[in-house]
Amino acid sequence: MFDLLVRGGYVVDGTGALPRRADVGVMDGRIAQIGDLTGGVAATTIGAAGLVVTPGFIDFHQHADVTPLIDGRCVSALSQGVTSIVVGNCGHGVSPGSDRPSRSAAIIGFRESWGLDLGWPTYASYFRALDAARPGVNIAAFAGHGAVRVAVMSLAQQSASMAELDRMAALVDEAMSAGAVGLSSGLEYSPGMYADQAELTLLCRVVARYGGAYATHIRGRGDSFVAAVEEAIAIAEASGVRLILSHIAPRPYAPTGTFPLVQAKIEKARADGLHITIDTFPDEWGPSPLASVLPSWITAGTGDDVLRRLRQPDIVAAARAAFDGGDNFLLRVDGPSRLRLSSSAAHPELVGQTLSDIGQAWKKHLADVVCDLLLHEGDDFYTVLIQHRYATRRDLDVLYEDPFCAFESDGIVTAPDGPLSNLVMNRSTYGYTARVLSELVYERQLISLEEGIRRMTSLPAAAVGTDDRGLLRKGAAADIVVLDPPRVRDRSSDLQPAASPTGIAAVVVNGRVAYSDGLLTGDRAGRFLEVRV
């Protein structure tokens, strides 16, 4: 007798092994048996004849630090087979403390209009809040370095003192003891850009005591790509952490020959004994806050500081000069003609248009367009998002074929209706898993089905230490996806990103059916995953 029986499918277990015909029996939220379970009975049965049965997908580069607290259904994740997410990436996230303006600036996608209380005094209390929200998916979390720095130093643009380093180390230690998977950094963003290698190494030594990981959005993937990767490797070597190089594709303007050099350095570090995972989302276009196209000194400080600057004519004039210079890491790729607005509560009618399109319609300089869009959003200006060209198809293909490269969304858990309906970071928010299966596996045949599944299950699980997820094996947590590979299609687009894929027949979270036949069941069985290595 089982609680749940998935009968008659082809099991792709997450290890990379070939599919095999087997039934999967579940008891008490765990996989009890895999094999020929003819004669077995269950309270709930999923007929999977002719379908593929896989572990639940793990999106281990997510920015849903607070959205599950606003809408716990997690539609965009469940509808593409994601059963676990890892938040707190790129140094962003929730920072314990009481300085609300600085804390809200450290959270991607946060809106003051939600009225969310940010009064968590510790990481443990924040983690308990995630668990109490009864999310649709499991959630694990990094402590974001930028968020930790904000809690200690607000948004100061300077090196940390020894006393400040000690306080940051204590916060990281508290996060790790509460079950965080490790520390993340965002070194192209404020305040992470003001931290030196010594600061990051000291904090990573705290993480290493718990066997945790360091996930880094490095200082640059253009002119400084090699040096930025060398810094990340040096931090891992000096501290002993597992290293995750987040969305590691070179920017399109990176010098010729840089990528092979970076790959060689990563391979040597692995040969020397470092545990290094790399990742990417499967798209040439990536998300970014609109504010990132402005000089960093304009967007430094609290939200009130930024809005006050944007109202000053001399500041706007300086922004125009910076735009005309074109040295911003986003503007350097294609310029404003290819930067597309992807999220704006104040101007939903402009979503999908480029900054150039908007400038022509408003008859304004592009810098004025950016400043106006941010001002019109008010306190929520950090949630105005754009799409930019993340990488070339040629370089992404190199990553796709790398066996150490996991797939992720770099998105945010959201829904097509309700309070999160106009918050979408990118089309991978809804469709990255389907794109891996339909495009990379079936259409282009760059990787096999079993390899594509491994890269979305056991590989990210091992990277962050969630050892009972990412595999279909006896005793593992019963996070399961039933899919029809030939029918799996990503229906999202840059103009209409909020579209769930086809071909996902059923999704099981901790032994309970959460999604079936294109609809949520209403059974929200996710929980916070305390990672103990």
C-alpha positions as CSV (number, residue, x, y, z in Angstrom):
1,M,0.0,0.0,0.0
2,F,1.4,3.4,-1.1
3,D,0.3,6.9,-0.6
4,L,1.1,7.6,-4.2
5,L,1.9,5.3,-7.1
6,V,3.4,6.6,-10.4
7,R,2.7,3.6,-12.7
8,G,4.1,2.6,-16.1
9,G,6.5,5.4,-16.9
10,Y,10.1,5.5,-18.2
11,V,12.2,6.5,-15.2
12,V,15.1,9.0,-15.9
13,D,16.5,9.0,-12.4
14,G,18.8,12.1,-12.5
15,T,22.1,10.3,-12.5
16,G,22.5,10.4,-16.3
17,A,21.6,6.7,-16.7
18,L,19.4,5.6,-19.6
19,P,15.6,5.5,-19.1
20,R,14.1,2.3,-17.7
21,R,10.5,1.1,-17.4
22,A,9.5,1.2,-13.7
23,D,6.8,2.2,-11.3
24,V,7.5,4.6,-8.4
25,G,5.9,4.1,-5.1
26,V,5.7,6.8,-2.5
27,M,5.1,6.7,1.3
28,D,5.3,9.5,3.8
29,G,6.7,12.0,1.3
30,R,9.6,9.6,0.4
31,I,10.3,7.2,-2.4
32,A,9.6,3.8,-1.0
33,Q,10.2,1.6,-4.0
34,I,11.1,1.8,-7.7
35,G,10.5,-1.2,-9.9
36,D,7.8,-3.5,-11.1
37,L,5.0,-2.7,-8.5
38,T,2.3,-4.7,-10.3
39,G,-0.4,-5.4,-7.7
40,G,0.6,-2.4,-5.6
41,V,-2.3,-0.2,-4.5
42,A,-2.2,3.5,-3.6
43,A,-4.5,6.2,-2.3
44,T,-3.5,8.2,-5.5
45,T,-2.3,6.8,-8.8
46,I,-0.7,8.7,-11.7
47,G,-0.8,6.8,-15.0
48,A,2.5,7.4,-16.7
49,A,2.4,4.9,-19.5
50,G,4.4,6.2,-22.4
51,L,5.6,9.2,-20.3
52,V,8.9,10.0,-18.7
53,V,9.3,10.2,-14.9
54,T,12.1,12.4,-13.5
55,P,13.2,14.0,-10.2
56,G,11.7,17.4,-9.6
57,F,13.7,20.1,-11.2
58,I,15.8,22.3,-9.0
59,D,16.1,26.0,-10.0
60,F,19.2,26.9,-7.9
61,H,19.6,30.5,-9.2
62,Q,16.4,32.2,-8.2
63,H,15.5,35.7,-7.0
64,A,12.2,34.8,-5.3
65,D,13.4,36.0,-1.9
66,V,10.0,37.3,-0.9
67,T,7.5,36.6,-3.6
68,P,6.4,33.2,-2.1
69,L,5.4,35.3,0.9
70,I,3.1,37.4,-1.3
71,D,1.7,34.5,-3.4
72,G,2.7,31.0,-2.3
73,R,1.2,29.2,-5.3
74,C,4.5,29.4,-7.1
75,V,2.7,29.0,-10.5
76,S,5.7,29.8,-12.7
77,A,7.8,27.2,-11.1
78,L,5.4,24.3,-10.7
79,S,4.0,24.6,-14.2
80,Q,7.5,23.9,-15.6
81,G,8.3,21.1,-13.2
82,V,10.4,23.0,-10.7
83,T,9.9,21.5,-7.2
84,S,12.7,23.3,-5.4
85,I,14.3,26.7,-5.7
86,V,17.3,28.3,-4.1
87,V,17.0,32.1,-3.3
88,G,19.4,34.7,-2.1
89,N,21.5,34.8,-5.3
90,C,23.8,37.5,-6.7
91,G,24.4,38.9,-3.2
92,H,20.8,40.0,-3.0
93,G,18.3,38.8,-0.5
94,V,16.8,39.5,3.0
95,S,19.2,41.0,5.5
96,P,18.4,40.8,9.2
97,G,18.1,44.2,10.8
98,S,15.9,47.3,11.2
99,D,17.1,49.7,8.5
100,R,14.1,49.1,6.2
101,P,15.1,51.5,3.3
102,S,18.5,49.8,2.9
103,R,17.1,46.3,3.4
104,S,14.4,46.7,0.7
105,A,17.1,47.9,-1.7
106,A,18.9,44.6,-1.3
107,I,16.0,42.5,-2.5
108,I,15.4,42.0,-6.2
109,G,11.8,42.4,-7.2
110,F,10.6,43.9,-3.8
111,R,7.7,46.3,-3.9
112,E,6.8,48.5,-1.0
113,S,3.2,48.4,-2.2
114,W,2.9,44.8,-1.0
115,G,3.1,46.1,2.6
116,L,5.4,43.2,3.6
117,D,6.9,43.4,7.0
118,L,10.7,43.0,6.7
119,G,11.2,42.9,10.5
120,W,13.1,39.5,10.7
121,P,15.8,40.0,13.3
122,T,17.7,36.8,12.2
123,Y,18.1,34.6,9.2
124,A,16.4,31.8,11.2
125,S,13.3,34.0,11.6
126,Y,13.2,34.7,7.9
127,F,13.6,31.0,7.1
128,R,10.8,30.2,9.5
129,A,8.6,32.7,7.7
130,L,9.3,31.0,4.3
131,D,8.3,27.7,5.8
132,A,5.2,29.0,7.5
133,A,4.0,30.5,4.1
134,R,3.3,26.9,2.9
135,P,4.9,27.6,-0.5
136,G,4.0,25.4,-3.5
137,V,7.7,24.5,-3.9
138,N,10.6,23.8,-1.6
139,I,12.9,26.7,-0.8
140,A,16.6,26.8,0.2
141,A,18.5,30.0,0.6
142,F,21.9,31.6,0.4
143,A,22.9,34.4,2.7
144,G,23.4,37.2,0.2
145,H,26.7,39.0,0.8
146,G,25.2,42.3,-0.3
147,A,22.3,41.8,2.1
148,V,24.7,40.9,4.9
149,R,26.8,44.0,4.2
150,V,23.7,46.2,4.2
151,A,22.7,44.8,7.6
152,V,26.1,45.9,9.0
153,M,27.2,48.9,6.9
154,S,24.0,50.0,5.2
155,L,25.0,51.0,1.7
156,A,28.4,52.4,2.5
157,Q,30.8,52.6,-0.5
158,Q,34.0,51.7,1.3
159,S,36.0,48.8,2.7
160,A,34.8,47.1,5.9
161,S,36.6,47.7,9.2
162,M,37.7,44.7,11.3
163,A,34.7,45.3,13.6
164,E,32.4,45.3,10.6
165,L,33.9,42.2,9.2
166,D,33.4,40.5,12.6
167,R,29.7,41.5,12.6
168,M,29.3,40.3,9.0
169,A,30.9,37.0,9.9
170,A,28.6,36.6,12.8
171,L,25.5,37.1,10.5
172,V,26.9,34.5,8.0
173,D,27.5,32.1,10.9
174,E,23.9,32.5,12.1
175,A,22.6,32.0,8.6
176,M,24.6,28.8,8.2
177,S,23.6,27.4,11.6
178,A,20.0,28.1,10.6
179,G,20.3,25.9,7.4
180,A,21.5,28.3,4.7
181,V,23.3,26.6,1.7
182,G,26.1,29.1,1.7
183,L,27.0,32.7,0.7
184,S,26.3,34.4,-2.6
185,S,27.9,37.6,-4.0
186,G,27.0,40.1,-6.7
187,L,30.2,41.9,-7.4
188,E,29.0,44.0,-10.3
189,Y,26.3,45.6,-8.1
190,S,26.3,47.9,-5.1
191,P,27.3,47.2,-2.3
192,G,29.1,44.0,-3.4
193,M,31.4,45.9,-5.7
194,Y,33.0,47.7,-2.7
195,A,34.1,44.4,-1.0
196,D,37.6,43.2,-1.5
197,Q,38.9,39.7,-1.9
198,A,40.0,39.5,1.8
199,E,36.4,40.4,3.0
200,L,34.9,37.7,0.8
201,T,37.5,35.1,1.8
202,L,36.9,35.7,5.5
203,L,33.2,35.2,5.1
204,C,33.6,32.1,3.0
205,R,35.8,30.6,5.7
206,V,32.7,30.8,7.9
207,V,30.7,29.0,5.2
208,A,33.4,26.3,4.8
209,R,33.1,25.3,8.4
210,Y,29.5,24.2,7.6
211,G,30.5,22.6,4.3
212,G,28.6,25.2,2.4
213,A,28.9,26.8,-1.1
214,Y,30.0,30.2,-2.4
215,A,27.9,31.3,-5.5
216,T,29.3,34.4,-7.2
217,H,28.1,36.8,-9.8
218,I,31.7,37.8,-10.5
219,R,33.1,41.3,-10.9
220,G,32.9,41.2,-14.7
221,R,32.5,39.0,-17.7
222,G,33.9,41.4,-20.2
223,D,37.3,43.0,-20.1
224,S,37.9,41.7,-16.6
225,F,36.5,38.2,-17.1
226,V,39.8,36.3,-16.5
227,A,40.7,38.3,-13.4
228,A,37.2,38.0,-12.0
229,V,37.3,34.2,-12.4
230,E,40.8,34.1,-10.9
231,E,39.5,36.0,-7.8
232,A,36.6,33.6,-7.3
233,I,38.9,30.6,-7.6
234,A,41.4,32.2,-5.1
235,I,38.6,32.7,-2.6
236,A,37.5,29.1,-2.9
237,E,41.1,27.9,-2.6
238,A,41.8,30.0,0.5
239,S,38.5,29.2,2.2
240,G,37.7,25.6,1.2
241,V,34.1,26.3,0.0
242,R,32.4,24.6,-2.9
243,L,32.3,27.2,-5.7
244,I,29.4,28.1,-8.0
245,L,30.2,30.5,-10.9
246,S,26.8,32.0,-11.6
247,H,25.6,32.6,-15.2
248,I,29.2,32.4,-16.4
249,A,28.8,33.1,-20.1
250,P,31.2,35.8,-21.4
251,R,29.5,39.1,-22.3
252,P,29.4,39.6,-26.1
253,Y,32.1,42.2,-26.0
254,A,34.6,40.1,-24.0
255,P,38.0,40.1,-25.8
256,T,38.6,37.3,-28.3
257,G,40.1,34.2,-26.7
258,T,39.0,35.1,-23.2
259,F,36.5,32.3,-22.8
260,P,38.9,29.4,-23.6
261,L,41.3,30.9,-21.1
262,V,38.6,31.0,-18.4
263,Q,37.6,27.5,-19.1
264,A,41.3,26.3,-18.8
265,K,41.6,28.0,-15.4
266,I,38.4,26.4,-14.2
267,E,39.5,23.0,-15.4
268,K,42.9,23.4,-13.7
269,A,41.3,24.4,-10.5
270,R,39.1,21.3,-10.6
271,A,42.1,19.1,-11.3
272,D,43.7,20.7,-8.2
273,G,40.8,19.5,-6.1
274,L,38.2,22.4,-6.1
275,H,34.5,21.5,-6.4
276,I,33.3,24.0,-9.1
277,T,29.9,24.1,-10.7
278,I,29.0,26.6,-13.4
279,D,25.5,27.5,-14.6
280,T,23.5,29.4,-17.2
281,F,20.0,30.0,-18.2
282,P,19.2,28.8,-21.7
283,D,18.6,32.2,-23.4
284,E,20.7,34.8,-25.2
285,W,18.7,37.5,-23.3
286,G,18.9,38.1,-19.6
287,P,17.3,40.2,-16.9
288,S,18.6,43.2,-15.1
289,P,17.2,46.1,-13.0
290,L,16.7,49.2,-15.2
291,A,18.7,51.2,-12.6
292,S,21.8,49.2,-13.5
293,V,22.2,51.2,-16.8
294,L,22.9,54.4,-14.8
295,P,26.3,55.2,-13.2
296,S,26.6,53.4,-9.9
297,W,27.0,56.7,-8.0
298,I,23.5,57.8,-9.0
299,T,21.9,54.6,-7.7
300,A,24.0,54.3,-4.5
301,G,22.3,54.7,-1.1
302,T,18.7,54.3,-0.1
303,G,15.8,54.5,-2.4
304,D,15.0,58.0,-1.2
305,D,18.6,59.0,-2.0
306,V,18.2,57.7,-5.6
307,L,14.8,59.3,-6.2
308,R,16.1,62.6,-4.9
309,R,19.0,62.5,-7.3
310,L,16.9,61.6,-10.3
311,R,14.8,64.8,-9.8
312,Q,17.9,67.0,-10.1
313,P,18.6,68.4,-13.5
314,D,22.4,68.3,-13.1
315,I,22.2,64.6,-12.2
316,V,20.1,63.8,-15.3
317,A,22.6,65.8,-17.4
318,A,25.4,63.6,-16.0
319,A,23.4,60.5,-16.9
320,R,23.0,61.8,-20.4
321,A,26.8,62.2,-20.7
322,A,27.3,58.7,-19.3
323,F,24.8,57.2,-21.8
324,D,26.6,59.0,-24.7
325,G,29.9,57.6,-23.5
326,G,28.4,54.1,-23.7
327,D,30.8,52.4,-21.2
328,N,28.1,50.8,-19.0
329,F,28.3,47.0,-19.0
330,L,24.8,46.8,-20.3
331,L,24.9,49.6,-22.8
332,R,28.1,48.3,-24.3
333,V,26.5,45.2,-25.9
334,D,23.9,46.7,-28.3
335,G,23.0,50.1,-26.9
336,P,19.5,51.2,-25.9
337,S,18.0,50.0,-29.1
338,R,18.2,46.4,-27.8
339,L,17.3,47.0,-24.1
340,R,13.7,46.0,-23.7
341,L,11.4,46.9,-20.8
342,S,10.2,43.7,-19.2
343,S,8.5,44.8,-16.0
344,S,6.9,48.1,-14.9
345,A,3.9,48.5,-12.7
346,A,3.6,52.2,-13.6
347,H,3.8,51.6,-17.3
348,P,2.6,48.1,-18.2
349,E,1.6,49.4,-21.6
350,L,5.3,49.9,-22.4
351,V,6.4,46.3,-21.5
352,G,8.1,44.7,-24.5
353,Q,9.2,48.0,-26.0
354,T,12.9,49.0,-26.3
355,L,14.3,52.1,-24.5
356,S,14.8,53.6,-28.0
357,D,11.1,53.0,-28.8
358,I,10.1,54.7,-25.7
359,G,12.5,57.6,-26.2
360,Q,11.1,58.2,-29.7
361,A,7.5,58.2,-28.4
362,W,8.3,60.5,-25.5
363,K,10.7,62.6,-27.6
364,K,13.3,62.4,-24.9
365,H,17.0,61.5,-24.5
366,L,17.4,57.9,-23.5
367,A,18.9,58.9,-20.1
368,D,15.7,61.0,-19.4
369,V,13.6,58.0,-20.3
370,V,15.4,55.8,-17.8
371,C,15.2,58.5,-15.1
372,D,11.5,59.1,-15.8
373,L,10.6,55.4,-15.8
374,L,12.3,55.0,-12.4
375,L,10.7,58.1,-11.0
376,H,7.2,57.1,-12.1
377,E,7.7,53.8,-10.2
378,G,8.4,55.7,-7.0
379,D,9.6,53.6,-4.1
380,D,9.4,50.5,-6.2
381,F,11.8,51.7,-8.8
382,Y,14.1,48.7,-8.2
383,T,11.4,46.5,-9.7
384,V,11.6,48.1,-13.1
385,L,13.3,45.4,-15.2
386,I,14.8,45.2,-18.6
387,Q,16.1,42.4,-20.9
388,H,19.6,42.7,-22.3
389,R,21.7,40.5,-24.5
390,Y,23.4,38.2,-22.1
391,A,25.6,36.1,-24.4
392,T,26.1,34.9,-27.9
393,R,24.6,31.7,-29.1
394,R,28.1,30.4,-29.9
395,D,29.3,30.9,-26.3
396,L,26.1,29.5,-24.8
397,D,26.5,26.3,-26.9
398,V,29.9,25.8,-25.3
399,L,28.2,26.0,-21.9
400,Y,25.4,23.8,-22.9
401,E,27.8,21.0,-23.8
402,D,29.9,21.3,-20.5
403,P,28.9,18.4,-18.2
404,F,29.6,20.7,-15.1
405,C,27.1,23.3,-16.3
406,A,23.7,23.3,-14.5
407,F,20.6,25.0,-15.9
408,E,18.7,27.6,-14.0
409,S,16.3,30.5,-14.6
410,D,17.8,33.6,-13.1
411,G,14.2,34.4,-12.7
412,I,11.6,34.9,-9.9
413,V,8.7,32.8,-8.8
414,T,5.5,34.6,-9.9
415,A,2.0,34.0,-11.3
416,P,0.0,35.2,-14.3
417,D,-2.7,36.5,-12.0
418,G,-2.9,37.9,-8.6
419,P,-0.5,40.4,-6.8
420,L,2.5,39.2,-8.8
421,S,1.0,39.2,-12.2
422,N,3.0,42.2,-13.5
423,L,6.3,41.0,-12.1
424,V,8.3,38.8,-14.5
425,M,12.1,39.0,-14.7
426,N,12.6,37.0,-17.9
427,R,10.9,34.4,-20.0
428,S,13.0,31.7,-18.3
429,T,10.9,32.5,-15.2
430,Y,8.2,30.4,-16.9
431,G,10.0,28.3,-19.4
432,Y,13.7,27.4,-18.9
433,T,13.2,23.7,-18.2
434,A,10.9,23.3,-21.3
435,R,13.5,25.1,-23.4
436,V,16.3,22.8,-22.3
437,L,14.1,19.7,-23.2
438,S,12.5,21.0,-26.4
439,E,15.4,23.0,-27.9
440,L,18.7,21.6,-26.5
441,V,17.6,17.9,-26.3
442,Y,15.1,17.3,-29.2
443,E,15.5,20.1,-31.7
444,R,19.3,20.8,-31.7
445,Q,20.4,17.5,-30.1
446,L,23.2,19.1,-28.2
447,I,22.7,16.9,-25.1
448,S,20.7,13.7,-24.4
449,L,17.5,13.6,-22.5
450,E,19.1,11.9,-19.5
451,E,21.9,14.5,-19.5
452,G,19.4,17.4,-19.7
453,I,17.5,15.9,-16.7
454,R,20.8,15.5,-14.8
455,R,21.7,19.1,-15.3
456,M,18.4,20.2,-13.8
457,T,18.3,17.8,-10.9
458,S,21.3,16.0,-9.3
459,L,23.9,18.5,-10.6
460,P,22.4,21.6,-8.9
461,A,21.4,19.4,-5.9
462,A,25.1,18.4,-5.4
463,A,26.3,22.0,-5.9
464,V,24.2,23.3,-3.0
465,G,24.2,20.2,-0.8
466,T,20.5,19.2,-1.0
467,D,21.5,15.5,-1.0
468,D,18.0,14.1,-0.7
469,R,16.7,15.9,-3.8
470,G,17.6,15.6,-7.4
471,L,17.5,11.8,-7.7
472,L,14.8,9.2,-8.0
473,R,16.1,6.6,-5.6
474,K,14.7,4.7,-2.6
475,G,14.6,7.0,0.5
476,A,14.9,10.2,-1.4
477,A,12.3,13.0,-1.1
478,A,9.4,12.3,-3.4
479,D,9.8,15.3,-5.7
480,I,8.7,14.0,-9.1
481,V,7.9,15.2,-12.5
482,V,5.9,13.3,-15.1
483,L,6.3,14.7,-18.6
484,D,5.7,13.9,-22.3
485,P,9.0,14.9,-23.9
486,P,7.8,15.2,-27.5
487,R,5.0,17.6,-26.3
488,V,7.1,19.7,-24.0
489,R,7.2,23.2,-25.5
490,D,8.3,26.5,-24.1
491,R,5.4,28.9,-24.9
492,S,7.0,32.0,-23.3
493,S,8.5,34.9,-25.3
494,D,10.2,38.2,-24.6
495,L,6.9,40.0,-25.4
496,Q,4.7,37.5,-23.6
497,P,6.9,35.9,-20.9
498,A,4.1,34.8,-18.6
499,A,3.2,31.6,-20.4
500,S,3.5,28.1,-18.9
501,P,4.9,25.3,-21.1
502,T,3.1,22.3,-22.5
503,G,3.9,18.7,-21.9
504,I,4.2,18.7,-18.1
505,A,1.7,16.1,-17.1
506,A,2.1,16.1,-13.3
507,V,4.3,17.5,-10.6
508,V,4.7,16.0,-7.1
509,V,6.2,17.9,-4.2
510,N,7.1,15.9,-1.1
511,G,4.8,13.1,-2.1
512,R,1.8,15.2,-2.9
513,V,0.4,16.1,-6.3
514,A,0.8,19.8,-6.8
515,Y,0.2,20.2,-10.5
516,S,-1.8,18.0,-12.9
517,D,-3.1,18.4,-16.5
518,G,-2.2,22.0,-16.7
519,L,-3.7,23.1,-13.4
520,L,-2.5,23.6,-9.8
521,T,-4.2,21.1,-7.5
522,G,-4.2,23.6,-4.5
523,D,-2.1,21.2,-2.5
524,R,0.9,23.3,-1.3
525,A,3.5,20.9,0.1
526,G,6.7,22.8,-0.2
527,R,8.8,23.7,2.8
528,F,12.0,25.5,3.7
529,L,15.0,23.1,3.2
530,E,17.5,23.4,6.0
531,V,20.7,22.2,4.5
532,R,23.0,20.4,6.9
533,V,26.2,19.2,5.3
